[in-house]
Amino acid sequence: MAAQDLLFELLTEELPPRSLEALSNALAEQFATGLAAAGITHGRLRRFATPRRLAVLIEDCAERQPDRPIERRGPPLGAAYDSNAQPTQAALAFAKSCGVAVGELTQIANEKGTWLGYRALEPGAPSVTLLGALAQRAVAALPLPKRMRWGAGEAEFVRPVHRIVLLFGTDIVPCTILGLQTGNETVGHRFHAPRPIRLKTPRAYPGALRRAKVIADFTARRETIRSAVTAAAAAVGGHALLDLALLDEVTALVEWPVAIVGRFDERFLTLPREVIVATVQDHQRYFPIEAADGSLSPWFVTASNLASRDPGKVREGNERVVRPRLTDAAFFWDQDRKLSLEDHAAGLGSVTFQGKLGSYADKTLRVRALANRIGTAIGAGAAVDRAAQLAKADLMTLLVGEFPELQGTMGRHYALAAGENAEVATALEEQYWPRFAGDRLPASRVGQALALADRIDTLVGIFAIDQKPTGTKDPFALRRAALGILRILLETPLDLDLVDLVEHSAGAQPVSRSGTAEEVLAFIAERLRGLLAERVAGCTSEMLEAVLAVGPRSPLDAQARLLALHAFLATPEGAVLAAANKRIGNLLKKVDIGTEVRVDPVLFVDEAERRLHDRLLEVAPRVEGALSARRYGDALRGARELRPEVDAFFDAVMVMDEDLARRRNRLALLRDVRSLMGGIADLARLPG
């Protein structure tokens, strides 16, 4: 089948840099989905994204849809012709609806009968007639963070749109998108090549733009920047700090990157390293440069968006911008150290944490009590109390006010500068770890206690005022807080009673609401399911539910139970034990025997029930000892020893005896057997 290349481009004002890649991926995905739905085959799909354009180039698109077989069933054959073999009105009407004469119809038969039928091959529509609507749907489906209008039109997009290219082969596909007629003209670099560029074919697109000083391919442009920045840093004897998020952002900000090396005064190197990096990298979007010995150098690299005839002027401009930022940072650093961290902490009472939960001073008191409780349990020592007292002090400093991302980090620097214990200083930074998925965890016991206490207090407090996350809204980052708690407990690891900690925190909140602790624990349990599913390969949702159903109070304990259950169920005996437990459970569902009924050996009349009871008394101490020691594999293997007696019991004993006393006694025996079998997990939740 003949094929043509397809090009679509949106030419806009500067797009949000942090959304650029996501928008580019979404546009390509929408086109691929639309072509597949229309049955239009195609070759390679290439996506392009620059600060001012989103584009897709799809090679070898079929010129028309494939032909589609059509089959319609009309009236039964007996109703299609009269006794004279002449077509009835039903046959004539059916033929007319198909647009053919009766003689052109066929017969369709199956085991249920024979009908008058119509079979044909519907020609596929020309692709060019479908592409306009497909492009309109693709643009409408883009996940735009915010929409805006421009000019006098009604069209809405994330930024004003100036041109739209929709080219199939050498022909423009005529349609209107966002109030603009499609065409075959784009433009190059805003300054180097601002005049319109007429595209003769779709495949000419990337080359035409490159000649017009635009590297349209996002990945190629990123590699150009990486190579240029690396080479520029090497030229001054250093190594560029290539933060990947910054590299992506800079790639989304420039169309024709040119690396320019700049320099700031060496006197600023007395500032903490993180302050310089935050100024140069996060605020100015420059790449810092390390010296050969790993220390920060006074050099940096910026990616300019044009090839200037006077690069020196560009360099001077960037240096001129960064100098006052570093000057301010140096002033803040000096001023902040004139007060002790205790003095800074004294101002926390004037800063509201949350209207109903009080100030940061109030939060500090709650966290301090909880951190000390955790610290005692994990052997963190006396430094916990001091760290908790100073935990939020750096929020009152000028530097953190200017660089909020340095909270905790500056707390460590100020603590060390003031001569605080190194454990305390480290914990002030570690309390915020992990900051995001995959981030490092606090390594010190003091930092772990503080990190857990802070997150638990926030979770419980926000749930207490009924502001828990809904849908995609999570203003207090509670999902991240819950995952942070679980990662610290599971990966550090720490065997803490999370139920006790949450209940203690709930009792310390200024707002009391019934069920808060239970809601928080259920919220954390949802995240625990996901983490354990990732950590225990091959476990099933039923295994997870079986473990969580017995209410382990420690996430680490839940993981140990799941690992033992998963390993045991992989053995032949595992499925047998689960089946026996389920059989017992089905019987106990019929009668609520409770816990007050005790097994009375005097009521035994069958040898099988006596043997099961004796075997239970023999096995129970070993299983219960293994459970207490959390040797869950041994506990399951011990419970497995009951299997012969359980099988014999069900073969020989009528549980639902007419004698009420014997019936209740047998049910109580089965209850005790099931309780021993289910000490690790609720085996009844496993598939039988």
N, C-alpha and C positions, 0 to 999 in steps of 0.2 A: 504493500500500500504506500502511496506517495506520502511524504512527510515534509513539514516545514518547521523551522525554529520559531519559538515564541518568546517575546520579550515584554515584560511589564515593569514600568518604573513610576514611582511616585517621587516627584521633585518638590521638596518642602523647605520651610525655614528650619533652622537647627533643631534637631530632634533631641529629646531627653537622653543624655549619654548612657545612663544606667539602664534604660529600657531598650536601647537600640538593638542589641543582639536578640532579645526576646521577641521584639517586633519582627525582625528579619526572619527568625525561625518560624514564627507563626504565619507570616505571609507565604513562605515556601510550602509550609504544611497545608495551608488552605488551598493553594493551587494544586498541589499533588492530590489532595482529597477530591477536589472538584473535577479534575481530569479523570480520576479513577471512576467516580460516580457516573460521569458521562460516557465512560467506555473509550476514552481517547488515549491510545497508547503513546508512550513517549520515551525518550532516552534520558540522558543525564540532566539533572536539575541543579542549577547553580544559583546561589543566592548572593546578593551584594547589599552592603549597608555602609553608608558614610553618614557624617553628621547631617547631610541635606538630602539623602535619598535612600529609598528602599526599593530593591529590584529583584526580580527573578528572571533567569534565562533558562528556558526548557528546550532542550535540543530534540529534534526529530519527532515533533508531535504529528500524529496521523492527521491527514487532511479531512477525514470524515470519520464518523462513528462506524463501527462494524454493522453490517446488515443484521436485522433481528427477525428470527422466525416468529410468525404469528399463527396461532391456532384458536379458532372460535367454534363453539359447539352450538348448533341450532336446534330445531325441533326434532323429536324422535322420528325415525324414518317412517314409522306407521302413520304419523300425523303430517308428514311432509308431502305425501302423494295420496290422491283419492283412488277409488276402485278402477278408474280408467288410466291409472299411472300418470295422471296430470298433477303438476305441483299445486298444492293447496295455498290458501292465502298466507298461512304461516311460513311456508317455504319461500314464497315470493317476497314477503316482508323481510325475512332473514337475508335473502340474497341482496335486496336493495340496501339493507343496512351495511352490508359488506362491500357495496359498490360494484357488484358483478351480476351476471345473469345466473339463473338457477343451474344451467348446464355447466357452469364453471365451478360449482360446489363439489365437494367430495363427501365421503362417508367416514365417520369416526366411530370405531367400535371398541368395546372392552367387555369385560365379563358381565357388566350390568345391562348391556344393550347396544343398539346402533343408532346413531344420530346423523342428521345432515350436518356437514361441517365445512369450514373454510380454512384453508391453509395458504399462507403466502410468506414472502420474504420482504419485510419492510426495509427499504434502503436507509442506511444510516444518514443522519443529517450532516451537512458540511460543518467541520469544526469551527470555521470562522463565524458561523451563525450562533454559536454557543459561547464563545470566549468572552464576549462583552458582559453577559450576565454572570459568568463565572468570576470574572475580575471584580465585578460589583459586590458579589457575595463574599469574596475573599477579603476585600477591604472592610466591609461592614462587620466581619467576624473578628477583626484584630483586637487583641486584649489591651485596650487603651486605658492608661491610668486615669487620665482626665481628658475631656474633649473641650474644644473651643471653637468659636465662630470667628470669621474675619470678613472684612468688607461688608457689603450689603446682602450677601448670599445667606442661605439657610444651611449650607453644608457644615459639618462638624468633623474635626479631626484633632489629633493631639497638637499639631502645629499647622499654620496656614500652608496650603498646597498651591504650587504655582504652575506645574505642568504634569501631564500624565502621558506616558508613552505606552501604547499597546500595539505591538507590531507582530504580525504573523507572516513569516517569510519577508517579502518586500512590501507587503500591504498593511496599511493601517486598519485596525479593527475599529470601526466607528461606534462609539457609545459615549455616554455621559457618566462620569464618576466624580462625586464630590463637587458637582456643579461645573466641571470642566470637560471640554471635549478632548477625547484622546487624540494623540498625534504621533509624530516620529522625531520630535526634537527634544533634546536635553541641553544642559549647559555644563561646562567644566568647572574648574576652580573659581571661586568667587572673585579672586583678584587676578590670577594668572590667565584665566580663559573664560571670562564671563559671557561671551557671545554664544548664541544658539548653535548647537551641533546637530546637523541632520543625520540621522542614522539610516543607512541603506539596508542593513540586515541586522537581525538580532545578534549574531555572533560578532559583529563589529563593535558592540557596546563596550566591553572592557578595554579593548585597544584604543578606541576613540577617546575614552575618558582618560586613560593613562597619558595619551598625547596632550590632553588638556589639563594635565597636572592633578589627576584624581586617581588614586588607587582604590578602585571600587570594591575589591574583594576584602572583607573584614579580616580574614585570617592572614592573607598576604600582607595587608597593611600592618597588622600587629607584629608579624615577623620582621618587617622592615624597621619598625620602631625598636624592637628588641635588639636587633643587630646594630642599629645606629647608636643606640644608647650605650650598649656594651662597648662598642669601638670608641666612642667618645670618652667614656670613663677610663678605658685603658690608655688613651692618649695622655691623660694627666696622671698616670701611674696608679690608678685605683680600680675599684670594682663596684659597679652599679648595684644598688639594692632594688631588684626588680620585683616589687610587689605585684602579684598577678592581678589583683582587683584594680590597682592603679593602671597597669598596662592596658587592661580592657577599657578602662574609662578614657584614657588618653587616645586609644585607638578610635573611640567613638567621638572624639572631639576634633580630630584633624583628618584632612583628605590627602594632603601632600606633606608628610612628616619630614622635618629636617632637624637633626639633633644639634642643640646649641649648649655648650658648656658655660656655666656661670660659677661665680665664687662669692662667698660672704666673708666678713671679717673673722679672723681666727679667734678673736676674743670671745665670740659666741660659743666656741667649743667648750667653755667652762660650764655651760648649761647641761642639764641631764640629757643624755642621748635621745631619749624619747621625746623631749620637748622640741629638739631640732628636727627630728624626723616628722613629728606631727606638723610642724610649721612648713617644712619644705615639701613633704610628700602629701599629707592629707589636705592642707589648706591651699597650697600653691600648685599641686599636681606636678611637682618636679621629682626627679629621681635622685635621691641622695647617693653619695659616693663614699665608700669605705677606703681607707688607706690599706697598704699591703699588710700591716700588722693587725687589721681588723677594727681599728679605731675609726671613728667618723672623721672624714676630712672636710675642709671648708668648700669643697667643690660639689656641684650638682649638675644634672643634665635636664634640659627641658626639650620637649618636642614641639617645635614651632610649626605652624600650619602654612608656611610659605617659604620659598627659597628667596631670601632677601638679598638685595644687591649690596647691603651693608650689614652683615651678620653682627658686627660689633655693636651696632645700635640696638639690635634685638637682645644681645647679651646684656648690655647696660640696662635696658628696660626691665628685664627679669631680675637683675641684681637690685635695681632700685625698688622693686616691689617687695622683695623678700627682706630687705634690710630693716624697714620699720616694724615688720612682724616680729623679727628676732629681737629687736630693741625692746618692744613691748614685753616679750616673753622674759627677757633678762630683768626688766623692771619688776614684773610680777614675782619672779623667783626671789629677788632680793627682798621685796616687801613682805612676801609670805613668811619668810624665815625670821622676820622680826618678832613674830608671835610663835608661841609653842603650839603644838597640836592640841593640847588641853585648852588653850585660849581659843583656838579655832572651833573646837568642839562645843565650847560654851555658847556659841551662837546658833547651834542647831535647833534650839527651842523656837527660833523665829522663822524656821523654814518648815512648811507643811509637807508631810509625807503624803497624807491623804486626809481629806476633810474630816471624816468620821473616825480615822485611826490616829489622829494627832500629828505631832511634829516629828522631825527626825530625832529629836532628843527622846521623845517617847518611844520611838522604834528602837533606839539604841538601848534603852533600859530593858525592853523585851528580849532583844537579841542577846544582850549580855547575859541574862539569866539562862536563856536556852543554850547559848554557847558553852557556858560553864557546865551545864548538865551533860552536854555532849562531850565536852573535854574530859570530864571525870570518867565517862564510860570508855573513852578511847586512849586515856593516858596522855593527854596533851600537855598537862602541867599548868603551872600558875600563870604562864604568859597569856592564856586565853582571855582572862578577865581584862588585862590591860589592852590587848588587841581589840576586844569588843568595845571597850570604852572609847577608843580612838578611831574606830572603824570608819565612821563617816565624817571625820573632822576635815579631811581635805576637800569636801564639798563646799566648804566655806572659804577656800583659798581663791585668790585672784586667777592663778594659773588654770585651775580646774574650771573656773567660770568661763575662761577663754577657750579651754581645750577640754570639754566634758569627757572626751574619749580617754583622757588620762587619769580619770578617777581611779583610785587604788594604786596606780603606778606612782603618782605624785605623793600619795600617802606614804609609800615606802621610802621615797627620797627624803621627804620632810622628817620622817621618823629617824632615819639614819643620820641626817644632818643634826638632829637634836640629841643624838646619843642614846636613842631608845634601843632596847634589846633587839638583836638581829632577828629573833623569832617573831617578835611583834611586827617589825618592819616588813618582813616577808609576808606575814599573814594579811597585812593591810592590802597588799596587792592580790594575793591569792584568793581573797574572799569573792572576787568577781569571776574566777575561773570555774567552769568553762563559760566563755562569753557566747560561744556559738557551737553548732554541731561539729564535732571532731576537734574542738579546741583542747588544749592541755588542761589537766586537772590539778588542783592544789596538791602539792607534794608533802607539805608539813602537816603534822597533826593539828597545830594551832590554826593553820589556814583552812583545813578541812572542817574543823568545828565551826569556824566563823562562816564559811561558805554555806554550810548546811543550815545553820541557825538563821542566817539572813533570808535564805530562800523559803524556808519553812514558815517564818514569820510573815513574809509577804503573801505567800499562798493562802495561809489560814486567814490572815486579816482581810484580804480582798474577798474571799469566799464568805467571811462573816458578815460583810456588808452587802452580800448578794450581788457582786459585780464580776462573777465568773465569766470566762470567755464564752462568746456565742458566735458560731459560724467562723468567719475569718477575722473577727474582731477580738484582739487580745492586747489591749493597751498596756497592761502591766507585765506582758511577756510571761504569763503564768505557765504556758506549755513548756517554754524554754526552761523556766525555773524547775518544773517537775522533772524534766529530763536531766537537768544538771544534778539534782538531788540523787536520782537513780544512778547516774554514771559515777558519781563520787562513791556511793555505797557499793556498787558492783565492781568497779574497776580498781578502787584504791587498794584492797577492798576493806569495808567496814561493816561489821555485823551488829547493826543497831536496831533497836525496837522502834520502828518508824511510827507505829500506832501510838506508843507512849509519847513520843516527841510531838506528834500532831495534836494529841489530846492536851498535852501540857501547854502548847502554844495557844490552843483555842481558849483555854482557861485564863490566859494572860491578856487577851485582847480587850480593848475598851468597849467593844460591841459584842454582845452575847446573842447567838442565834442557834436554836436547837438544830441539831443535825449537821453542824458545820464540819466537825471532825470527820464524820462519815462521808460527807461529800468530797472533802479534800482527799481522803484515802481512796475513794472510788476514782477520782480524777487521776491520781498518781498510778493506780492499778491499770488504767487504760494505757498509759505510757509504758508501764512495766510489761504488759503483754507484747507490745511491739519490740521492745529491747530484747526480751527473752527469746522471742521468735528469731531474731537476728543472731543471738549468741549461741543458741542450742540448735545446731543444724539438724533438720529432719524432724523436729518436734511438730506436733499438730495442734490445732486450736483446741481440740478435745483434751489433749494433755495439759495445755495451759490452764484451761478451765478447771480440770480436775485438781491441779495443784492449788490454784487460787481459791477454790471453793472451801478448802480447809482453813483459810485465813492465816497464812504465815505472816508473822508480824515484822519480819525482816526481809527486804528484797534479796539479800544474799542467801537467806534460808530458802526462799522460793526458788532461786536458781539451783541450789543444791538438790532440792526435791525433784525439780524438773529433770535435771541431769540423770538422777538415779532412776526415775520412772521411765525416761526415754530408753536408757540402757536395758532396764529389766524387760520392758515390753518388746524389745528386739529378740528376746529369747523365747523358745516354745512355751515355757511355763508362764510367761507374762500374760499371754492371751487367755490361758486357762484360768489363772487367778482372777483376771478381770471379769471373765464370764461367770465364775462362781460368785463373785461379789455382786454382780448384776442380778443373778438369780435370787440371792438372799434379799437384795434391795427390793425386788418386785414383790416378794412376800411381805416384807415389812411395810410396804406402802399400803397394803390392805388393812393392816391393823396398827394403830399407834400404841406400841408397847411402852413407850416412855423409858425413863431411866430408873424409875423407882422399883420396878419388878426385878427381883434377884433370882438367879438360877438356883434351884433347889434340887440337888442330886437325888433326894429321896423320891422325887416324882418321876425319875427315869424308869421306863418299863422296857426299853429296847436297848440292846447292847450297843448299837451304832451311836445312839445319842450319848451313852455313857463314855464310849471311846473318844468321841469328839470333844466332850467336856474335859476328859483327862488330858488329851493332847493339847487342848487350849491352855490349860493350867501349866503344862510343861513348857510350851513355846512362848507364852506371853511375857515372862520375865526377860527372855533374851531379846525379843522384839522391842519391848518397851525400853530396855537398856540401850539398844542400838538407836532408837528414836531420840532418847535423851541426849545421846552423844552425837546426834546428827549423822550417824552412819546409815544413811537411808538405803543404800544397796543391801547391807546386811539385814536391815529390817524387812525389806521385801523378800529376800531369800528365806528369812525365818518364817514369814507369813505363808510362804509357799509350802512349808512342811505340813500345813493343815489340809492340803488338797485331798489326800487319800481318805481322810476321815470325813471331810465335807462330802465327797462323792458317795461314800458309803451311807452317810446320813440321808442324803436325798433318795438313794435307792431303796432304803429299808424303812424310813420313818414317814408317817403321815403327820405333817406339821399341824395342819388344821384339824386336830383331833376333836371329837365331839365333847370330850371332857375338857371343860374350860381351863382348869388348873394345868393340865398337861399341855394344852395348846399354848397358854401364856408362857409356860416354862420353856417350851421349845423355841418360841419366838424370842424369848430373852436370851437363850443360848446363841441363836443366830445373830441377834443384835450384837452380842459381845464378840463373836467371830468377825462380823463385818467391821466393828469398831477397830479391831486389831489390824485387819487387812487395810483399812482406810486411814491408818495413822499418818501416812505420807501424803496421800491425795484421795480425793473422792472418786474411787474407781468406777462408781456407777455412771459417771459422766463420760466414760470411754465407750466407744462403739462396741456392741456385743457381737 
